[in-house]
Each structure stands twice: as C-alpha cells, then as structure tokens.
Amino acid sequence: MLKKEQKLRVLGVACLVVLLIAMISMTACNRDEEPTETPSGSSSSIETGEGHEDDDDGRTQGSDSVETVVIELPTETTTPEPETTTPEPETTTVDLGPSVYDGYLFADVKLYLNVRKEPTIESEVVGKLYVGDKATIVEQLDNGWAHITSGNVDGYVSNEYTVTGHAAEEYVIEEGLYVAKVTVNGLRIREEANIDCGYYGAAYKNQTFAAISESDGWVKIKHSTADNPSGVAYLAAEYVELKYDFGEGITIEEEQEQIRLAKEAAEKAAREAFIKKILANSQVINPANRAPFNFSDEDVYLLACLVYEEAGGEPYEGKLAVANVVLNRYLAGYGDTLTEIIYAKNQFSTAQSGVLDKRLEKGPSDSCVRAALEAVAGVNNIGDYCHFITTEKANYSVYYEYTILHKHCFYKRTWKKS
C-alpha cells in the first residue's frame, strides 16, 4: 500500500497529465482549421517512408506529428528486511557427580507401575511399585528395561516410567518423601531461617511436614496456607526429626491379601455401626440388682438376637428371663464367652439350626435389645436359673425347682452339671 505522501504525489502527477492531454487536443484542433500551404508539385519524405497525397485544390495536406509525452509514475518500493537468524543456544552438559540414588529407582507414575516376570510388556505381572516405593536396580538391560527388587517383589520394569540418580533426588522432594517430624509442642513455623522474623503459627508434637532441605540449623519445609503465598517455611532443626518415607513393592499375592483384609475391616466397621445404631434405640430402665457384665456391643447384639429367636413371642419379662439364663450360664462356667455358650452343642436349637445366624443379618426387635441391655446391666428377674423349656415340653417330675413365665418354664434339674 502506498504511503500518504506517495498518494499525494501520484494524484498531482495525474492532474498534470490530464492538463497536458487537454492542451495537446486543443493544439490539434487549431491545426485542422489552419492548414499550412506548401508549393505545388513539391514533395517531402520522412524517415518512415510515408508520402503525402495531393488534394483536389492543388494544396498538399500534411499529417502533423503529435509529440508524445511519456510520464513515469512513481512506484512503491519496498526495502526487504534483512534476514535475522537467532543462533541456537549452546548446550553444555554439567557433570553433577554421583547421586545417593544411583543404583535405585522410583516409579514416576500417577499411581503404580507394573513389575513383570520378564522384560516385555506381554509378560505376566508379578507385583507393583506404587508412588514412593524404592527399588534396587539389579541390572540395566539394553532393551530399556531394568531388573529390580523391592520388598518381596523381584521382576522387571520399563525405564520409561522410572527415575534414578539426580532425577530421583528431585522426585523425592516433589512427592513429599523427605519428611520433617516435630519433636516438641508449640514449635513456631518461621517465615525465614532466623528467630527474628515472623511466623505462621505453631506446630504440635509428632506433626509432619514435607521437607525440602536442611541448612545452618534450619529445615526448609513445604507450607502452603492462605497467609503464606510463597509455599515454604522454616523449622528449627534442633526440634525436628528428618527421615525418608519410602515404601516397598508389593507382590500380587500380598495385594490380594491386603484387599481381603480391607474388605473384612470394612464389613466389620459397617456391622459395628449397624449394631451401635440398634443398641442406641434402647435404654436400661429397671434398676440393677446384681453386678453388671463387661461385654462388647457385638456380644450384646448376639444375646439380643438369641432372645428374639428363643422368646420373640414372649412378653418383656420372658425375654429378660431368657437373656439372664445365658448370663447365669456364663457365671456358672458353661463357657468363656457368650459366643461359646450360645453355640454350644445341644443347647440352643436356634443356634444349631442356623436360624440365629440369619437373625444376626436382619437384627432383633427393640424389646429384645432392651432385654439384653438390661440383663447385661445387672437387671435379673429369674434368679440363678440356667435352663428353660416350653411349658408344653416340660417334665416337672425331674425338676426340683422351677418358675413359669408365660409359655416358658425355668427350672433346676434334680441332678447338677458336674
């Protein structure tokens, strides 16, 4: 595109051209009106060889030559920019020397790295290296794999997903594997590495932080809070214990066992929460008349479920009496635990038939829970009876003492358990 000055110059030249063309046209018109006479019979020639023709009146009319004016318009000229070449920076290799992690590696992944039986991607997985697990390099292979051991894991990993040497040093800091553990209460978290600066608060004993480095009696730590945009702080090294929080690889068998144990723990926790919720709905109302028993919530829940199956249709006094029969057996030495007493051979039919186990999954009624809780709390309404039977099946001839509550007969045999 022409610059402004060039545009104005071109416009002026164009106007001049138009004016000159107009003047030339006017001159040509005047010559047609007043032709120049030449002597009769004379002739002239021009370099081009073009002759003249005679008019009828004896005059010769010549073709006047029009002078052509050629005007060269200025053209925009662009000065090419010189080529600039940015020299590539020279790369220099700095020898950092040996690293404390030479001969070791870590899995540089989001979660875990498979350890295989052979150094190929198709080989069987024999274990895993999770983030933070440290492995010993047995041998570096030419195909980009390494033979490693870690914990009970022995196999091969791809070097593509691991770090070692100086790269591992950075990895340990980034992953928070270098840990600072506070050994005192109220240790101030300093803004700088000196006692004259401000602080972000205090750390409590055994609190841990991701450490970065230690120098001149101070430990630099990661500390990101709303009032600390730098993300770092300092602890007095005198009151800090530094350690590395490395893990070990895990075999597939070990992992499966961990999964099983975790599942059992989760199920147990869920069951305990279920039992606590059921027991919390009932409370002890009657005053205790003997010493309470020290049983777990699960024991009380088992007792309540037995009461439901053995005396679920009985009035509350019958439920409470059945619960106390079980506790009387415990005091009499029928077993060391309630579970042992309830599941003893040929004692409680519902426990032997499997009906009790199904009730444990569903849960007892509120009145049965209350009966079990009160019995364990020391509320006893049946004395020291250790046996009961339905009144329909009772054989009173062999009982030297008995009490009937609704449809149950609580009795003592003429012979005692040795």
Secondary structure, DSSP 4 states (H G I P E B T S, - for coil): ---HHHHHHHHHHHHHHHHHHHHHHHHHHHHHHSPPP--TT-----TT-----B-TTS-B---PPPPPPP-PPP-----PPPP--PPPPPP--------TTTTEEEE-SSSEEEEESSSSTTSPEEEEEETTBEEEEEEE-TTSEEEEEETTEEEEEEGGGEE-HHHHHHHHHHTT-EEEEE-STTEEEESSSSTTS-EEEEEPTT-EEEEEEEETTEEEEE--BTTBTT-EEEEEGGGEEEEE--B--EEHHHHHHHHHHHHHHHHHHHHHHHHHHHHHT----SPPSS------HHHHHHHHHHHHHHHTTS-HHHHHHHHHHHHHHHHHTS-SSHHHHHTSTTT-HHHHHTHHHHHHHH---HHHHHHHHHHHHT--SSTT--EEEETTT--GGGEEEEEEETTEEEEEESS---
